[in-house]
């Protein structure tokens, strides 16, 4: 499909048919990547996609012993 580049104010752009946007699953925004002189449009990824796995891979193993320390100390023992 060939689409003409049009002037939009002081910029240039293209108009995409609504049916094409719907077919690709595009709604309010897209991810744009420039690679090897080409523009690639993709559906936006979920903002936190992959965070759980990334944290699991980076998090050190927590030593649970410190959680069992008694907290029966009164405020009088603390120097403020």
mmCIF file of the N, C-alpha and C atoms, coordinates in Angstrom:
data_MODEL
# 
_entry.id   MODEL 
# 
loop_
_atom_site.group_PDB 
_atom_site.id 
_atom_site.type_symbol 
_atom_site.label_atom_id 
_atom_site.label_alt_id 
_atom_site.label_comp_id 
_atom_site.label_asym_id 
_atom_site.label_entity_id 
_atom_site.label_seq_id 
_atom_site.pdbx_PDB_ins_code 
_atom_site.Cartn_x 
_atom_site.Cartn_y 
_atom_site.Cartn_z 
_atom_site.occupancy 
_atom_site.B_iso_or_equiv 
_atom_site.pdbx_formal_charge 
_atom_site.auth_seq_id 
_atom_site.auth_comp_id 
_atom_site.auth_asym_id 
_atom_site.auth_atom_id 
_atom_site.pdbx_PDB_model_num 
ATOM 1   N N  . UNK A 1 1  ? 0.856  -1.165  0.000  1.00 0.00 ? 1  UNK A N  1 
ATOM 2   C CA . UNK A 1 1  ? 0.000  0.000   0.000  1.00 0.00 ? 1  UNK A CA 1 
ATOM 3   C C  . UNK A 1 1  ? 0.904  1.229   0.000  1.00 0.00 ? 1  UNK A C  1 
ATOM 4   N N  . UNK A 1 2  ? 0.677  2.137   -0.864 1.00 0.00 ? 2  UNK A N  1 
ATOM 5   C CA . UNK A 1 2  ? 1.427  3.380   -0.917 1.00 0.00 ? 2  UNK A CA 1 
ATOM 6   C C  . UNK A 1 2  ? 0.555  4.485   -0.322 1.00 0.00 ? 2  UNK A C  1 
ATOM 7   N N  . UNK A 1 3  ? 1.127  5.264   0.599  1.00 0.00 ? 3  UNK A N  1 
ATOM 8   C CA . UNK A 1 3  ? 0.406  6.350   1.254  1.00 0.00 ? 3  UNK A CA 1 
ATOM 9   C C  . UNK A 1 3  ? 1.228  7.620   1.072  1.00 0.00 ? 3  UNK A C  1 
ATOM 10  N N  . UNK A 1 4  ? 0.568  8.717   0.704  1.00 0.00 ? 4  UNK A N  1 
ATOM 11  C CA . UNK A 1 4  ? 1.260  9.996   0.509  1.00 0.00 ? 4  UNK A CA 1 
ATOM 12  C C  . UNK A 1 4  ? 1.607  10.641  1.848  1.00 0.00 ? 4  UNK A C  1 
ATOM 13  N N  . UNK A 1 5  ? 2.738  11.326  1.875  1.00 0.00 ? 5  UNK A N  1 
ATOM 14  C CA . UNK A 1 5  ? 3.140  12.128  3.033  1.00 0.00 ? 5  UNK A CA 1 
ATOM 15  C C  . UNK A 1 5  ? 2.470  13.484  2.866  1.00 0.00 ? 5  UNK A C  1 
ATOM 16  N N  . UNK A 1 6  ? 1.796  13.955  3.921  1.00 0.00 ? 6  UNK A N  1 
ATOM 17  C CA . UNK A 1 6  ? 1.055  15.214  3.857  1.00 0.00 ? 6  UNK A CA 1 
ATOM 18  C C  . UNK A 1 6  ? 1.638  16.214  4.854  1.00 0.00 ? 6  UNK A C  1 
ATOM 19  N N  . UNK A 1 7  ? 1.356  17.483  4.622  1.00 0.00 ? 7  UNK A N  1 
ATOM 20  C CA . UNK A 1 7  ? 1.773  18.547  5.535  1.00 0.00 ? 7  UNK A CA 1 
ATOM 21  C C  . UNK A 1 7  ? 0.702  18.705  6.611  1.00 0.00 ? 7  UNK A C  1 
ATOM 22  N N  . UNK A 1 8  ? 1.164  18.731  7.872  1.00 0.00 ? 8  UNK A N  1 
ATOM 23  C CA . UNK A 1 8  ? 0.271  18.934  9.024  1.00 0.00 ? 8  UNK A CA 1 
ATOM 24  C C  . UNK A 1 8  ? 0.905  20.052  9.849  1.00 0.00 ? 8  UNK A C  1 
ATOM 25  N N  . UNK A 1 9  ? 0.439  21.294  9.656  1.00 0.00 ? 9  UNK A N  1 
ATOM 26  C CA . UNK A 1 9  ? 1.068  22.439  10.315 1.00 0.00 ? 9  UNK A CA 1 
ATOM 27  C C  . UNK A 1 9  ? 2.487  22.595  9.792  1.00 0.00 ? 9  UNK A C  1 
ATOM 28  N N  . UNK A 1 10 ? 3.460  22.647  10.721 1.00 0.00 ? 10 UNK A N  1 
ATOM 29  C CA . UNK A 1 10 ? 4.869  22.742  10.346 1.00 0.00 ? 10 UNK A CA 1 
ATOM 30  C C  . UNK A 1 10 ? 5.524  21.369  10.295 1.00 0.00 ? 10 UNK A C  1 
ATOM 31  N N  . UNK A 1 11 ? 4.731  20.322  10.352 1.00 0.00 ? 11 UNK A N  1 
ATOM 32  C CA . UNK A 1 11 ? 5.243  18.957  10.334 1.00 0.00 ? 11 UNK A CA 1 
ATOM 33  C C  . UNK A 1 11 ? 4.737  18.227  9.096  1.00 0.00 ? 11 UNK A C  1 
ATOM 34  N N  . UNK A 1 12 ? 5.139  16.998  8.990  1.00 0.00 ? 12 UNK A N  1 
ATOM 35  C CA . UNK A 1 12 ? 4.626  16.132  7.942  1.00 0.00 ? 12 UNK A CA 1 
ATOM 36  C C  . UNK A 1 12 ? 4.147  14.845  8.591  1.00 0.00 ? 12 UNK A C  1 
ATOM 37  N N  . UNK A 1 13 ? 3.233  14.168  7.929  1.00 0.00 ? 13 UNK A N  1 
ATOM 38  C CA . UNK A 1 13 ? 2.717  12.936  8.487  1.00 0.00 ? 13 UNK A CA 1 
ATOM 39  C C  . UNK A 1 13 ? 2.033  12.102  7.428  1.00 0.00 ? 13 UNK A C  1 
ATOM 40  N N  . UNK A 1 14 ? 1.454  11.020  7.883  1.00 0.00 ? 14 UNK A N  1 
ATOM 41  C CA . UNK A 1 14 ? 0.681  10.152  7.003  1.00 0.00 ? 14 UNK A CA 1 
ATOM 42  C C  . UNK A 1 14 ? -0.673 9.898   7.653  1.00 0.00 ? 14 UNK A C  1 
ATOM 43  N N  . UNK A 1 15 ? -1.656 9.617   6.833  1.00 0.00 ? 15 UNK A N  1 
ATOM 44  C CA . UNK A 1 15 ? -2.982 9.248   7.324  1.00 0.00 ? 15 UNK A CA 1 
ATOM 45  C C  . UNK A 1 15 ? -3.166 7.770   7.049  1.00 0.00 ? 15 UNK A C  1 
ATOM 46  N N  . UNK A 1 16 ? -3.528 7.050   8.085  1.00 0.00 ? 16 UNK A N  1 
ATOM 47  C CA . UNK A 1 16 ? -3.747 5.606   7.939  1.00 0.00 ? 16 UNK A CA 1 
ATOM 48  C C  . UNK A 1 16 ? -5.248 5.321   7.995  1.00 0.00 ? 16 UNK A C  1 
ATOM 49  N N  . UNK A 1 17 ? -5.743 4.463   7.145  1.00 0.00 ? 17 UNK A N  1 
ATOM 50  C CA . UNK A 1 17 ? -7.166 4.113   7.189  1.00 0.00 ? 17 UNK A CA 1 
ATOM 51  C C  . UNK A 1 17 ? -7.538 3.481   8.535  1.00 0.00 ? 17 UNK A C  1 
ATOM 52  N N  . UNK A 1 18 ? -8.716 3.844   9.023  1.00 0.00 ? 18 UNK A N  1 
ATOM 53  C CA . UNK A 1 18 ? -9.190 3.320   10.302 1.00 0.00 ? 18 UNK A CA 1 
ATOM 54  C C  . UNK A 1 18 ? -9.234 1.797   10.288 1.00 0.00 ? 18 UNK A C  1 
ATOM 55  N N  . UNK A 1 19 ? -9.627 1.216   9.176  1.00 0.00 ? 19 UNK A N  1 
ATOM 56  C CA . UNK A 1 19 ? -9.707 -0.246  9.099  1.00 0.00 ? 19 UNK A CA 1 
ATOM 57  C C  . UNK A 1 19 ? -8.328 -0.894  9.293  1.00 0.00 ? 19 UNK A C  1 
ATOM 58  N N  . UNK A 1 20 ? -7.279 -0.231  8.813  1.00 0.00 ? 20 UNK A N  1 
ATOM 59  C CA . UNK A 1 20 ? -5.924 -0.743  8.988  1.00 0.00 ? 20 UNK A CA 1 
ATOM 60  C C  . UNK A 1 20 ? -5.506 -0.668  10.460 1.00 0.00 ? 20 UNK A C  1 
ATOM 61  N N  . UNK A 1 21 ? -5.827 0.460   11.107 1.00 0.00 ? 21 UNK A N  1 
ATOM 62  C CA . UNK A 1 21 ? -5.511 0.609   12.530 1.00 0.00 ? 21 UNK A CA 1 
ATOM 63  C C  . UNK A 1 21 ? -6.251 -0.424  13.367 1.00 0.00 ? 21 UNK A C  1 
ATOM 64  N N  . UNK A 1 22 ? -7.521 -0.638  13.060 1.00 0.00 ? 22 UNK A N  1 
ATOM 65  C CA . UNK A 1 22 ? -8.324 -1.629  13.781 1.00 0.00 ? 22 UNK A CA 1 
ATOM 66  C C  . UNK A 1 22 ? -7.764 -3.026  13.568 1.00 0.00 ? 22 UNK A C  1 
ATOM 67  N N  . UNK A 1 23 ? -7.418 -3.332  12.340 1.00 0.00 ? 23 UNK A N  1 
ATOM 68  C CA . UNK A 1 23 ? -6.862 -4.649  12.024 1.00 0.00 ? 23 UNK A CA 1 
ATOM 69  C C  . UNK A 1 23 ? -5.580 -4.930  12.807 1.00 0.00 ? 23 UNK A C  1 
ATOM 70  N N  . UNK A 1 24 ? -4.759 -3.900  13.001 1.00 0.00 ? 24 UNK A N  1 
ATOM 71  C CA . UNK A 1 24 ? -3.492 -4.059  13.730 1.00 0.00 ? 24 UNK A CA 1 
ATOM 72  C C  . UNK A 1 24 ? -3.668 -3.971  15.243 1.00 0.00 ? 24 UNK A C  1 
ATOM 73  N N  . UNK A 1 25 ? -4.866 -3.599  15.703 1.00 0.00 ? 25 UNK A N  1 
ATOM 74  C CA . UNK A 1 25 ? -5.108 -3.495  17.139 1.00 0.00 ? 25 UNK A CA 1 
ATOM 75  C C  . UNK A 1 25 ? -4.594 -2.193  17.736 1.00 0.00 ? 25 UNK A C  1 
ATOM 76  N N  . UNK A 1 26 ? -4.379 -1.170  16.906 1.00 0.00 ? 26 UNK A N  1 
ATOM 77  C CA . UNK A 1 26 ? -3.919 0.129   17.394 1.00 0.00 ? 26 UNK A CA 1 
ATOM 78  C C  . UNK A 1 26 ? -5.131 0.914   17.894 1.00 0.00 ? 26 UNK A C  1 
ATOM 79  N N  . UNK A 1 27 ? -4.947 1.604   19.037 1.00 0.00 ? 27 UNK A N  1 
ATOM 80  C CA . UNK A 1 27 ? -6.057 2.380   19.587 1.00 0.00 ? 27 UNK A CA 1 
ATOM 81  C C  . UNK A 1 27 ? -5.648 3.839   19.740 1.00 0.00 ? 27 UNK A C  1 
ATOM 82  N N  . UNK A 1 28 ? -5.064 4.204   20.862 1.00 0.00 ? 28 UNK A N  1 
ATOM 83  C CA . UNK A 1 28 ? -4.728 5.607   21.103 1.00 0.00 ? 28 UNK A CA 1 
ATOM 84  C C  . UNK A 1 28 ? -3.261 5.922   20.867 1.00 0.00 ? 28 UNK A C  1 
ATOM 85  N N  . UNK A 1 29 ? -2.405 4.926   20.904 1.00 0.00 ? 29 UNK A N  1 
ATOM 86  C CA . UNK A 1 29 ? -0.980 5.180   20.695 1.00 0.00 ? 29 UNK A CA 1 
ATOM 87  C C  . UNK A 1 29 ? -0.321 3.923   20.133 1.00 0.00 ? 29 UNK A C  1 
ATOM 88  N N  . UNK A 1 30 ? 0.883  4.102   19.618 1.00 0.00 ? 30 UNK A N  1 
ATOM 89  C CA . UNK A 1 30 ? 1.663  2.998   19.074 1.00 0.00 ? 30 UNK A CA 1 
ATOM 90  C C  . UNK A 1 30 ? 3.103  3.141   19.541 1.00 0.00 ? 30 UNK A C  1 
ATOM 91  N N  . UNK A 1 31 ? 3.839  2.056   19.504 1.00 0.00 ? 31 UNK A N  1 
ATOM 92  C CA . UNK A 1 31 ? 5.279  2.084   19.715 1.00 0.00 ? 31 UNK A CA 1 
ATOM 93  C C  . UNK A 1 31 ? 5.917  2.274   18.349 1.00 0.00 ? 31 UNK A C  1 
ATOM 94  N N  . UNK A 1 32 ? 6.851  3.221   18.241 1.00 0.00 ? 32 UNK A N  1 
ATOM 95  C CA . UNK A 1 32 ? 7.527  3.487   16.986 1.00 0.00 ? 32 UNK A CA 1 
ATOM 96  C C  . UNK A 1 32 ? 9.004  3.168   17.150 1.00 0.00 ? 32 UNK A C  1 
ATOM 97  N N  . UNK A 1 33 ? 9.537  2.374   16.235 1.00 0.00 ? 33 UNK A N  1 
ATOM 98  C CA . UNK A 1 33 ? 10.954 2.011   16.258 1.00 0.00 ? 33 UNK A CA 1 
ATOM 99  C C  . UNK A 1 33 ? 11.535 2.298   14.879 1.00 0.00 ? 33 UNK A C  1 
ATOM 100 N N  . UNK A 1 34 ? 12.717 2.886   14.859 1.00 0.00 ? 34 UNK A N  1 
ATOM 101 C CA . UNK A 1 34 ? 13.445 3.096   13.615 1.00 0.00 ? 34 UNK A CA 1 
ATOM 102 C C  . UNK A 1 34 ? 14.553 2.059   13.579 1.00 0.00 ? 34 UNK A C  1 
ATOM 103 N N  . UNK A 1 35 ? 14.566 1.244   12.538 1.00 0.00 ? 35 UNK A N  1 
ATOM 104 C CA . UNK A 1 35 ? 15.557 0.178   12.436 1.00 0.00 ? 35 UNK A CA 1 
ATOM 105 C C  . UNK A 1 35 ? 15.938 -0.002  10.972 1.00 0.00 ? 35 UNK A C  1 
ATOM 106 N N  . UNK A 1 36 ? 17.233 0.109   10.709 1.00 0.00 ? 36 UNK A N  1 
ATOM 107 C CA . UNK A 1 36 ? 17.746 -0.051  9.342  1.00 0.00 ? 36 UNK A CA 1 
ATOM 108 C C  . UNK A 1 36 ? 17.015 0.842   8.342  1.00 0.00 ? 36 UNK A C  1 
ATOM 109 N N  . UNK A 1 37 ? 16.751 2.089   8.730  1.00 0.00 ? 37 UNK A N  1 
ATOM 110 C CA . UNK A 1 37 ? 16.105 3.039   7.830  1.00 0.00 ? 37 UNK A CA 1 
ATOM 111 C C  . UNK A 1 37 ? 14.622 2.812   7.622  1.00 0.00 ? 37 UNK A C  1 
ATOM 112 N N  . UNK A 1 38 ? 14.011 1.980   8.442  1.00 0.00 ? 38 UNK A N  1 
ATOM 113 C CA . UNK A 1 38 ? 12.576 1.709   8.335  1.00 0.00 ? 38 UNK A CA 1 
ATOM 114 C C  . UNK A 1 38 ? 11.868 2.085   9.634  1.00 0.00 ? 38 UNK A C  1 
ATOM 115 N N  . UNK A 1 39 ? 10.606 2.521   9.516  1.00 0.00 ? 39 UNK A N  1 
ATOM 116 C CA . UNK A 1 39 ? 9.783  2.790   10.694 1.00 0.00 ? 39 UNK A CA 1 
ATOM 117 C C  . UNK A 1 39 ? 8.917  1.567   10.947 1.00 0.00 ? 39 UNK A C  1 
ATOM 118 N N  . UNK A 1 40 ? 8.923  1.117   12.192 1.00 0.00 ? 40 UNK A N  1 
ATOM 119 C CA . UNK A 1 40 ? 8.135  -0.045  12.580 1.00 0.00 ? 40 UNK A CA 1 
ATOM 120 C C  . UNK A 1 40 ? 7.133  0.411   13.642 1.00 0.00 ? 40 UNK A C  1 
ATOM 121 N N  . UNK A 1 41 ? 5.861  0.169   13.411 1.00 0.00 ? 41 UNK A N  1 
ATOM 122 C CA . UNK A 1 41 ? 4.811  0.500   14.372 1.00 0.00 ? 41 UNK A CA 1 
ATOM 123 C C  . UNK A 1 41 ? 4.335  -0.778  15.033 1.00 0.00 ? 41 UNK A C  1 
ATOM 124 N N  . UNK A 1 42 ? 4.196  -0.728  16.377 1.00 0.00 ? 42 UNK A N  1 
ATOM 125 C CA . UNK A 1 42 ? 3.710  -1.880  17.145 1.00 0.00 ? 42 UNK A CA 1 
ATOM 126 C C  . UNK A 1 42 ? 2.701  -1.412  18.175 1.00 0.00 ? 42 UNK A C  1 
ATOM 127 N N  . UNK A 1 43 ? 1.870  -2.354  18.612 1.00 0.00 ? 43 UNK A N  1 
ATOM 128 C CA . UNK A 1 43 ? 0.981  -2.049  19.736 1.00 0.00 ? 43 UNK A CA 1 
ATOM 129 C C  . UNK A 1 43 ? 1.854  -1.767  20.958 1.00 0.00 ? 43 UNK A C  1 
ATOM 130 N N  . UNK A 1 44 ? 1.459  -0.795  21.787 1.00 0.00 ? 44 UNK A N  1 
ATOM 131 C CA . UNK A 1 44 ? 2.233  -0.528  23.005 1.00 0.00 ? 44 UNK A CA 1 
ATOM 132 C C  . UNK A 1 44 ? 2.234  -1.738  23.927 1.00 0.00 ? 44 UNK A C  1 
ATOM 133 N N  . UNK A 1 45 ? 3.370  -1.979  24.539 1.00 0.00 ? 45 UNK A N  1 
ATOM 134 C CA . UNK A 1 45 ? 3.481  -3.053  25.521 1.00 0.00 ? 45 UNK A CA 1 
ATOM 135 C C  . UNK A 1 45 ? 2.867  -2.603  26.829 1.00 0.00 ? 45 UNK A C  1 
ATOM 136 N N  . UNK A 1 46 ? 2.465  -3.559  27.636 1.00 0.00 ? 46 UNK A N  1 
ATOM 137 C CA . UNK A 1 46 ? 1.988  -3.242  28.974 1.00 0.00 ? 46 UNK A CA 1 
ATOM 138 C C  . UNK A 1 46 ? 3.130  -2.547  29.711 1.00 0.00 ? 46 UNK A C  1 
ATOM 139 N N  . UNK A 1 47 ? 2.871  -1.409  30.394 1.00 0.00 ? 47 UNK A N  1 
ATOM 140 C CA . UNK A 1 47 ? 3.948  -0.641  31.006 1.00 0.00 ? 47 UNK A CA 1 
ATOM 141 C C  . UNK A 1 47 ? 4.861  -1.421  31.957 1.00 0.00 ? 47 UNK A C  1 
ATOM 142 N N  . UNK A 1 48 ? 4.322  -2.407  32.666 1.00 0.00 ? 48 UNK A N  1 
ATOM 143 C CA . UNK A 1 48 ? 5.130  -3.148  33.633 1.00 0.00 ? 48 UNK A CA 1 
ATOM 144 C C  . UNK A 1 48 ? 5.379  -4.592  33.189 1.00 0.00 ? 48 UNK A C  1 
ATOM 145 N N  . UNK A 1 49 ? 5.229  -4.825  31.909 1.00 0.00 ? 49 UNK A N  1 
ATOM 146 C CA . UNK A 1 49 ? 5.425  -6.167  31.380 1.00 0.00 ? 49 UNK A CA 1 
ATOM 147 C C  . UNK A 1 49 ? 6.862  -6.631  31.645 1.00 0.00 ? 49 UNK A C  1 
ATOM 148 N N  . UNK A 1 50 ? 7.011  -7.773  32.265 1.00 0.00 ? 50 UNK A N  1 
ATOM 149 C CA . UNK A 1 50 ? 8.332  -8.335  32.526 1.00 0.00 ? 50 UNK A CA 1 
ATOM 150 C C  . UNK A 1 50 ? 8.965  -7.898  33.835 1.00 0.00 ? 50 UNK A C  1 
ATOM 151 N N  . UNK A 1 51 ? 8.334  -6.962  34.557 1.00 0.00 ? 51 UNK A N  1 
ATOM 152 C CA . UNK A 1 51 ? 8.930  -6.484  35.814 1.00 0.00 ? 51 UNK A CA 1 
ATOM 153 C C  . UNK A 1 51 ? 9.082  -7.610  36.826 1.00 0.00 ? 51 UNK A C  1 
ATOM 154 N N  . UNK A 1 52 ? 8.055  -8.448  36.963 1.00 0.00 ? 52 UNK A N  1 
ATOM 155 C CA . UNK A 1 52 ? 8.083  -9.511  37.970 1.00 0.00 ? 52 UNK A CA 1 
ATOM 156 C C  . UNK A 1 52 ? 9.288  -10.419 37.747 1.00 0.00 ? 52 UNK A C  1 
ATOM 157 N N  . UNK A 1 53 ? 9.503  -10.828 36.512 1.00 0.00 ? 53 UNK A N  1 
ATOM 158 C CA . UNK A 1 53 ? 10.640 -11.698 36.205 1.00 0.00 ? 53 UNK A CA 1 
ATOM 159 C C  . UNK A 1 53 ? 11.965 -10.966 36.409 1.00 0.00 ? 53 UNK A C  1 
ATOM 160 N N  . UNK A 1 54 ? 12.003 -9.688  36.056 1.00 0.00 ? 54 UNK A N  1 
ATOM 161 C CA . UNK A 1 54 ? 13.239 -8.910  36.219 1.00 0.00 ? 54 UNK A CA 1 
ATOM 162 C C  . UNK A 1 54 ? 13.592 -8.770  37.693 1.00 0.00 ? 54 UNK A C  1 
ATOM 163 N N  . UNK A 1 55 ? 12.601 -8.487  38.542 1.00 0.00 ? 55 UNK A N  1 
ATOM 164 C CA . UNK A 1 55 ? 12.865 -8.368  39.977 1.00 0.00 ? 55 UNK A CA 1 
ATOM 165 C C  . UNK A 1 55 ? 13.294 -9.709  40.561 1.00 0.00 ? 55 UNK A C  1 
ATOM 166 N N  . UNK A 1 56 ? 12.644 -10.763 40.125 1.00 0.00 ? 56 UNK A N  1 
ATOM 167 C CA . UNK A 1 56 ? 12.992 -12.091 40.635 1.00 0.00 ? 56 UNK A CA 1 
ATOM 168 C C  . UNK A 1 56 ? 14.429 -12.446 40.271 1.00 0.00 ? 56 UNK A C  1 
ATOM 169 N N  . UNK A 1 57 ? 14.861 -12.057 39.080 1.00 0.00 ? 57 UNK A N  1 
ATOM 170 C CA . UNK A 1 57 ? 16.223 -12.371 38.634 1.00 0.00 ? 57 UNK A CA 1 
ATOM 171 C C  . UNK A 1 57 ? 17.260 -11.523 39.352 1.00 0.00 ? 57 UNK A C  1 
ATOM 172 N N  . UNK A 1 58 ? 16.908 -10.294 39.732 1.00 0.00 ? 58 UNK A N  1 
ATOM 173 C CA . UNK A 1 58 ? 17.870 -9.364  40.325 1.00 0.00 ? 58 UNK A CA 1 
ATOM 174 C C  . UNK A 1 58 ? 17.860 -9.383  41.853 1.00 0.00 ? 58 UNK A C  1 
ATOM 175 N N  . UNK A 1 59 ? 16.769 -9.807  42.464 1.00 0.00 ? 59 UNK A N  1 
ATOM 176 C CA . UNK A 1 59 ? 16.639 -9.735  43.920 1.00 0.00 ? 59 UNK A CA 1 
ATOM 177 C C  . UNK A 1 59 ? 17.523 -10.759 44.608 1.00 0.00 ? 59 UNK A C  1 
ATOM 178 N N  . UNK A 1 60 ? 18.301 -10.311 45.603 1.00 0.00 ? 60 UNK A N  1 
ATOM 179 C CA . UNK A 1 60 ? 19.066 -11.281 46.380 1.00 0.00 ? 60 UNK A CA 1 
ATOM 180 C C  . UNK A 1 60 ? 18.119 -12.090 47.272 1.00 0.00 ? 60 UNK A C  1 
ATOM 181 N N  . UNK A 1 61 ? 18.532 -13.243 47.662 1.00 0.00 ? 61 UNK A N  1 
ATOM 182 C CA . UNK A 1 61 ? 17.731 -14.056 48.573 1.00 0.00 ? 61 UNK A CA 1 
ATOM 183 C C  . UNK A 1 61 ? 17.723 -13.348 49.928 1.00 0.00 ? 61 UNK A C  1 
ATOM 184 N N  . UNK A 1 62 ? 16.538 -13.136 50.470 1.00 0.00 ? 62 UNK A N  1 
ATOM 185 C CA . UNK A 1 62 ? 16.420 -12.413 51.738 1.00 0.00 ? 62 UNK A CA 1 
ATOM 186 C C  . UNK A 1 62 ? 16.624 -13.385 52.887 1.00 0.00 ? 62 UNK A C  1 
ATOM 187 N N  . UNK A 1 63 ? 17.503 -13.017 53.802 1.00 0.00 ? 63 UNK A N  1 
ATOM 188 C CA . UNK A 1 63 ? 17.735 -13.805 55.000 1.00 0.00 ? 63 UNK A CA 1 
ATOM 189 C C  . UNK A 1 63 ? 16.558 -13.564 55.944 1.00 0.00 ? 63 UNK A C  1 
ATOM 190 N N  . UNK A 1 64 ? 15.755 -14.570 56.161 1.00 0.00 ? 64 UNK A N  1 
ATOM 191 C CA . UNK A 1 64 ? 14.536 -14.437 56.950 1.00 0.00 ? 64 UNK A CA 1 
ATOM 192 C C  . UNK A 1 64 ? 14.798 -14.380 58.456 1.00 0.00 ? 64 UNK A C  1 
ATOM 193 N N  . UNK A 1 65 ? 16.025 -14.689 58.922 1.00 0.00 ? 65 UNK A N  1 
ATOM 194 C CA . UNK A 1 65 ? 16.304 -14.703 60.355 1.00 0.00 ? 65 UNK A CA 1 
ATOM 195 C C  . UNK A 1 65 ? 16.060 -13.343 61.005 1.00 0.00 ? 65 UNK A C  1 
ATOM 196 N N  . UNK A 1 66 ? 16.389 -12.270 60.332 1.00 0.00 ? 66 UNK A N  1 
ATOM 197 C CA . UNK A 1 66 ? 16.223 -10.955 60.938 1.00 0.00 ? 66 UNK A CA 1 
ATOM 198 C C  . UNK A 1 66 ? 14.757 -10.612 61.167 1.00 0.00 ? 66 UNK A C  1 
ATOM 199 N N  . UNK A 1 67 ? 13.850 -11.274 60.463 1.00 0.00 ? 67 UNK A N  1 
ATOM 200 C CA . UNK A 1 67 ? 12.429 -11.014 60.656 1.00 0.00 ? 67 UNK A CA 1 
ATOM 201 C C  . UNK A 1 67 ? 11.921 -11.593 61.974 1.00 0.00 ? 67 UNK A C  1 
ATOM 202 N N  . UNK A 1 68 ? 12.654 -12.547 62.529 1.00 0.00 ? 68 UNK A N  1 
ATOM 203 C CA . UNK A 1 68 ? 12.225 -13.188 63.766 1.00 0.00 ? 68 UNK A CA 1 
ATOM 204 C C  . UNK A 1 68 ? 12.785 -12.492 65.008 1.00 0.00 ? 68 UNK A C  1 
ATOM 205 N N  . UNK A 1 69 ? 13.503 -11.407 64.841 1.00 0.00 ? 69 UNK A N  1 
ATOM 206 C CA . UNK A 1 69 ? 14.063 -10.683 65.989 1.00 0.00 ? 69 UNK A CA 1 
ATOM 207 C C  . UNK A 1 69 ? 12.919 -10.103 66.801 1.00 0.00 ? 69 UNK A C  1 
ATOM 208 N N  . UNK A 1 70 ? 13.000 -10.258 68.096 1.00 0.00 ? 70 UNK A N  1 
ATOM 209 C CA . UNK A 1 70 ? 11.947 -9.769  68.979 1.00 0.00 ? 70 UNK A CA 1 
ATOM 210 C C  . UNK A 1 70 ? 11.872 -8.253  68.919 1.00 0.00 ? 70 UNK A C  1 
ATOM 211 N N  . UNK A 1 71 ? 10.654 -7.749  68.961 1.00 0.00 ? 71 UNK A N  1 
ATOM 212 C CA . UNK A 1 71 ? 10.458 -6.299  68.976 1.00 0.00 ? 71 UNK A CA 1 
ATOM 213 C C  . UNK A 1 71 ? 9.787  -5.873  70.272 1.00 0.00 ? 71 UNK A C  1 
ATOM 214 N N  . UNK A 1 72 ? 10.198 -6.496  71.368 1.00 0.00 ? 72 UNK A N  1 
ATOM 215 C CA . UNK A 1 72 ? 9.615  -6.191  72.671 1.00 0.00 ? 72 UNK A CA 1 
ATOM 216 C C  . UNK A 1 72 ? 10.339 -5.040  73.355 1.00 0.00 ? 72 UNK A C  1 
ATOM 217 N N  . UNK A 1 73 ? 11.001 -4.204  72.628 1.00 0.00 ? 73 UNK A N  1 
ATOM 218 C CA . UNK A 1 73 ? 11.736 -3.087  73.211 1.00 0.00 ? 73 UNK A CA 1 
ATOM 219 C C  . UNK A 1 73 ? 10.814 -1.885  73.330 1.00 0.00 ? 73 UNK A C  1 
ATOM 220 N N  . UNK A 1 74 ? 10.976 -1.163  74.417 1.00 0.00 ? 74 UNK A N  1 
ATOM 221 C CA . UNK A 1 74 ? 10.143 0.024   74.602 1.00 0.00 ? 74 UNK A CA 1 
ATOM 222 C C  . UNK A 1 74 ? 10.870 1.229   74.000 1.00 0.00 ? 74 UNK A C  1 
ATOM 223 N N  . UNK A 1 75 ? 10.140 2.311   73.837 1.00 0.00 ? 75 UNK A N  1 
ATOM 224 C CA . UNK A 1 75 ? 10.714 3.537   73.294 1.00 0.00 ? 75 UNK A CA 1 
ATOM 225 C C  . UNK A 1 75 ? 11.772 4.123   74.236 1.00 0.00 ? 75 UNK A C  1 
ATOM 226 N N  . UNK A 1 76 ? 11.728 3.778   75.532 1.00 0.00 ? 76 UNK A N  1 
ATOM 227 C CA . UNK A 1 76 ? 12.678 4.316   76.500 1.00 0.00 ? 76 UNK A CA 1 
ATOM 228 C C  . UNK A 1 76 ? 14.097 3.873   76.195 1.00 0.00 ? 76 UNK A C  1 
ATOM 229 N N  . UNK A 1 77 ? 14.272 2.764   75.545 1.00 0.00 ? 77 UNK A N  1 
ATOM 230 C CA . UNK A 1 77 ? 15.613 2.262   75.239 1.00 0.00 ? 77 UNK A CA 1 
ATOM 231 C C  . UNK A 1 77 ? 16.269 3.032   74.106 1.00 0.00 ? 77 UNK A C  1 
ATOM 232 N N  . UNK A 1 78 ? 15.481 3.782   73.353 1.00 0.00 ? 78 UNK A N  1 
ATOM 233 C CA . UNK A 1 78 ? 16.017 4.490   72.189 1.00 0.00 ? 78 UNK A CA 1 
ATOM 234 C C  . UNK A 1 78 ? 16.464 5.899   72.577 1.00 0.00 ? 78 UNK A C  1 
ATOM 235 N N  . UNK A 1 79 ? 17.573 6.313   72.038 1.00 0.00 ? 79 UNK A N  1 
ATOM 236 C CA . UNK A 1 79 ? 18.046 7.682   72.240 1.00 0.00 ? 79 UNK A CA 1 
ATOM 237 C C  . UNK A 1 79 ? 17.659 8.468   71.004 1.00 0.00 ? 79 UNK A C  1 
ATOM 238 N N  . UNK A 1 80 ? 16.860 9.492   71.200 1.00 0.00 ? 80 UNK A N  1 
ATOM 239 C CA . UNK A 1 80 ? 16.396 10.289  70.051 1.00 0.00 ? 80 UNK A CA 1 
ATOM 240 C C  . UNK A 1 80 ? 17.176 11.560  69.933 1.00 0.00 ? 80 UNK A C  1 
# 
